[in-house]
Amino acid sequence: MALRRGRMNKVDPFSGSTPPAEPGIYRFTRDGEILRTGETSNLALRMAQHVRSGALRAGMWFEYAVADGRSTSQTRRSVEQAHDEKHDPPLNRRRAGGGRRAAGGSGRR
């Protein structure tokens, strides 16, 4: 799977703590409900972007799993998609289109 095994790490985005600047998958949770999932090449930067945009708000947690050295954007994206299918997070639902392509994809469908 190319992710380190075990439970996801949990950070309060407004506590001053940050995840490592490493690739991985992440999710937002509130009261145990998974609200959004994603994959990134830099967990710390992505959390900061979500805080600045207002998508990640007080009362939510940023949970993450760091990818191991075998990880690619495509492998992380497949794990993210499995989480989407299992949990159906409301902030991942799209009104139109098929979502984004993983980095390195051809961009063609």
Backbone bond lengths (Angstrom), bond angles and torsions (degrees), N, CA, C in turn:
res aa  C-N    CA-C-N  psi(-1)  N-CA   C-N-CA  omega(-1)  CA-C   N-CA-C  phi
1 M - - - 1.447 - - 1.522 111.02 -
2 A 1.307 118.62 -21.11 1.454 124.09 178.06 1.520 113.61 71.60
3 L 1.323 117.06 20.26 1.460 121.40 171.77 1.516 107.41 -121.60
4 R 1.303 116.23 148.33 1.458 119.41 178.02 1.525 108.69 -67.38
5 R 1.290 116.86 137.50 1.463 122.80 -177.25 1.522 111.06 -70.83
6 G 1.331 115.56 155.31 1.458 121.23 175.98 1.512 112.06 116.53
7 R 1.297 115.52 -177.61 1.459 121.80 -179.32 1.523 110.34 -70.47
8 M 1.315 115.31 156.90 1.457 119.62 177.70 1.529 108.99 -74.82
9 N 1.324 116.33 147.59 1.458 122.49 174.79 1.523 108.10 -77.96
10 K 1.321 116.95 155.72 1.455 121.39 -173.70 1.526 109.53 -131.02
11 V 1.350 116.38 130.04 1.464 121.77 -179.49 1.522 109.44 -130.76
12 D 1.331 116.82 134.41 1.463 120.97 169.37 1.523 105.80 -81.94
13 P 1.335 118.29 113.11 1.465 120.36 -173.84 1.522 114.51 -64.17
14 F 1.327 117.97 -13.00 1.460 120.58 -177.95 1.525 112.45 -108.22
15 S 1.338 116.57 12.65 1.467 120.92 -178.67 1.522 112.75 -94.90
16 G 1.332 117.10 -8.08 1.463 120.63 -174.89 1.519 112.35 95.23
17 S 1.324 117.25 -11.46 1.466 120.99 176.05 1.516 109.26 -80.24
18 T 1.323 115.89 148.52 1.461 120.20 177.44 1.518 109.76 -136.56
19 P 1.311 116.50 151.67 1.465 119.18 172.88 1.524 109.24 -73.25
20 P 1.314 117.97 169.08 1.470 119.72 178.71 1.530 111.11 -69.24
21 A 1.310 115.78 157.26 1.474 122.10 177.36 1.526 108.39 -84.33
22 E 1.318 115.27 60.91 1.463 122.48 -177.47 1.524 109.15 -130.13
23 P 1.341 117.71 162.20 1.463 119.99 177.52 1.522 111.85 -70.91
24 G 1.332 115.64 153.86 1.459 119.59 177.22 1.513 111.46 172.97
25 I 1.334 114.79 -170.85 1.453 121.31 174.15 1.521 107.76 -112.58
26 Y 1.325 116.11 157.31 1.455 120.07 -178.84 1.512 109.95 -145.62
27 R 1.331 114.82 166.03 1.457 121.07 172.71 1.515 108.66 -151.17
28 F 1.334 115.89 153.92 1.458 121.93 171.49 1.519 106.26 -99.15
29 T 1.317 116.82 138.27 1.457 120.05 174.26 1.525 109.71 -132.06
30 R 1.320 114.71 154.15 1.469 121.60 172.23 1.517 106.43 -145.47
31 D 1.305 116.54 125.80 1.470 122.39 -179.54 1.533 111.43 52.08
32 G 1.333 116.90 37.88 1.451 121.76 177.60 1.519 115.43 82.96
33 E 1.338 117.94 -8.23 1.457 121.01 179.00 1.528 110.13 -88.61
34 I 1.319 116.99 132.40 1.465 121.43 176.87 1.522 107.76 -82.15
35 L 1.341 115.84 118.96 1.455 121.81 -175.54 1.517 113.75 -98.34
36 R 1.328 117.32 -32.80 1.468 121.45 -178.16 1.518 108.39 -154.69
37 T 1.327 116.82 146.83 1.459 121.85 173.61 1.524 108.14 -126.37
38 G 1.324 116.17 158.64 1.456 119.91 178.64 1.516 111.04 -167.29
39 E 1.322 115.09 172.26 1.462 121.97 174.82 1.521 106.91 -132.90
40 T 1.315 116.07 151.49 1.456 120.47 -176.52 1.518 110.84 -155.40
41 S 1.319 115.61 160.68 1.463 120.36 174.52 1.527 110.97 -91.28
42 N 1.358 117.41 -7.54 1.457 121.22 179.94 1.533 108.83 -149.13
43 L 1.332 117.06 99.46 1.460 121.90 -176.34 1.528 112.98 -61.21
44 A 1.339 117.41 -42.00 1.468 120.68 -178.32 1.526 111.16 -63.77
45 L 1.312 116.18 -46.35 1.463 120.86 179.69 1.528 111.05 -63.77
46 R 1.333 116.53 -42.81 1.471 119.78 -177.90 1.513 111.07 -65.42
47 M 1.330 118.61 -40.45 1.461 120.26 177.45 1.523 110.24 -61.36
48 A 1.339 116.99 -44.98 1.469 120.80 179.45 1.529 111.04 -61.29
49 Q 1.335 117.71 -39.14 1.466 120.80 178.23 1.524 111.01 -63.53
50 H 1.322 117.35 -41.96 1.466 120.61 179.07 1.530 111.54 -66.88
51 V 1.329 118.23 -36.12 1.463 120.98 176.93 1.525 109.62 -65.86
52 R 1.350 117.03 -47.98 1.471 120.66 -179.77 1.522 112.54 -60.89
53 S 1.332 117.26 -37.29 1.468 120.60 -177.97 1.527 112.44 -76.18
54 G 1.332 116.94 -14.89 1.457 120.68 -178.18 1.520 113.48 89.42
55 A 1.330 117.58 -1.17 1.464 120.39 179.12 1.527 111.17 -69.07
56 L 1.310 117.27 -34.59 1.462 123.34 179.20 1.517 106.82 -104.08
57 R 1.337 115.79 113.79 1.465 121.14 -172.04 1.525 111.81 -118.90
58 A 1.328 115.60 168.98 1.462 121.55 177.20 1.525 109.42 -53.61
59 G 1.307 115.96 140.15 1.452 121.54 -178.71 1.520 113.32 93.61
60 M 1.327 116.78 -10.73 1.470 121.08 177.53 1.526 109.16 -100.83
61 W 1.320 115.43 153.08 1.456 122.59 174.97 1.515 109.12 -110.66
62 F 1.320 116.42 147.95 1.463 123.38 172.86 1.516 105.31 -104.78
63 E 1.313 117.08 110.34 1.462 122.41 178.75 1.521 108.27 -106.63
64 Y 1.321 116.67 143.08 1.465 119.64 -174.70 1.521 112.15 -149.92
65 A 1.320 113.91 158.05 1.465 122.62 171.83 1.520 106.81 -130.02
66 V 1.314 116.70 128.22 1.462 122.28 -179.95 1.528 109.02 -79.63
67 A 1.317 115.65 136.03 1.464 121.40 178.19 1.524 109.64 -77.72
68 D 1.315 115.94 152.53 1.463 118.59 175.65 1.529 109.67 -89.56
69 G 1.301 117.63 -177.10 1.456 122.24 -174.06 1.519 115.68 -65.32
70 R 1.332 118.16 -14.25 1.469 121.39 179.91 1.525 112.28 -88.25
71 S 1.304 117.97 -4.97 1.458 122.79 -173.17 1.523 113.28 -69.25
72 T 1.321 115.51 143.45 1.462 122.44 168.99 1.525 106.49 -127.88
73 S 1.315 116.84 167.66 1.455 120.12 176.18 1.529 110.04 -57.54
74 Q 1.315 117.18 -38.08 1.464 120.38 -178.47 1.526 112.31 -67.88
75 T 1.334 118.35 -38.96 1.465 119.46 178.33 1.529 110.54 -69.03
76 R 1.334 116.61 -39.99 1.469 119.34 177.30 1.523 110.60 -64.90
77 R 1.318 116.26 -39.45 1.470 120.70 179.47 1.527 110.72 -63.20
78 S 1.329 117.70 -37.81 1.468 119.40 179.09 1.531 110.80 -66.08
79 V 1.331 117.66 -36.78 1.467 120.95 176.45 1.527 109.40 -67.03
80 E 1.340 117.33 -42.76 1.466 121.12 177.63 1.532 110.38 -59.11
81 Q 1.333 117.11 -44.48 1.461 120.60 -179.73 1.530 111.50 -62.75
82 A 1.327 117.34 -37.41 1.466 120.64 177.17 1.531 110.14 -63.54
83 H 1.341 117.09 -40.49 1.466 121.09 176.76 1.527 110.20 -64.14
84 D 1.346 117.33 -41.85 1.468 121.21 178.14 1.523 110.69 -58.57
85 E 1.328 116.66 -46.80 1.458 121.04 -178.43 1.526 111.63 -65.07
86 K 1.317 116.71 -38.25 1.463 120.80 -177.72 1.525 112.28 -74.00
87 H 1.340 117.26 -42.55 1.471 120.94 -170.99 1.524 114.34 -106.30
88 D 1.334 119.30 -16.22 1.465 124.33 -178.82 1.535 111.56 46.15
89 P 1.345 118.17 59.51 1.471 120.29 -176.72 1.536 111.58 -64.73
90 P 1.329 117.52 133.04 1.464 120.75 -174.80 1.524 114.20 -62.59
91 L 1.318 119.11 -31.18 1.468 120.70 -178.41 1.525 112.55 -81.60
92 N 1.333 117.88 -3.55 1.461 121.25 175.59 1.529 111.98 -97.18
93 R 1.309 117.53 -7.75 1.462 120.14 -178.30 1.518 109.70 -71.61
94 R 1.316 114.86 138.15 1.459 121.03 -179.24 1.522 109.30 -114.60
95 R 1.327 115.39 146.60 1.461 119.78 178.34 1.524 111.80 -79.20
96 A 1.304 117.69 -33.99 1.462 120.95 -177.50 1.520 108.75 -150.32
97 G 1.309 116.49 164.91 1.463 120.18 178.01 1.509 111.73 81.08
98 G 1.290 115.48 171.37 1.460 121.46 -176.09 1.502 113.68 -104.11
99 G 1.319 118.39 14.01 1.448 120.21 -178.57 1.502 111.78 86.72
100 R 1.306 116.49 -171.84 1.466 120.51 -175.50 1.511 110.93 -96.55
101 R 1.303 115.00 159.18 1.463 122.02 176.17 1.530 108.27 -91.63
102 A 1.301 116.56 149.95 1.455 120.52 174.89 1.506 110.12 -67.84
103 A 1.330 117.18 149.55 1.460 121.28 177.90 1.515 108.94 -56.93
104 G 1.319 115.03 138.92 1.457 119.36 -178.87 1.511 113.15 90.24
105 G 1.342 116.34 -5.74 1.474 120.36 177.26 1.529 109.32 -74.90
106 S 1.296 116.89 164.58 1.454 120.84 -177.09 1.516 112.31 -74.82
107 G 1.342 116.85 -20.53 1.450 120.03 -177.92 1.522 111.61 83.05
108 R 1.326 117.44 -7.62 1.471 121.64 179.03 1.519 109.44 -99.60
109 R 1.308 115.94 150.46 1.459 120.57 178.74 1.476 110.77 -113.58
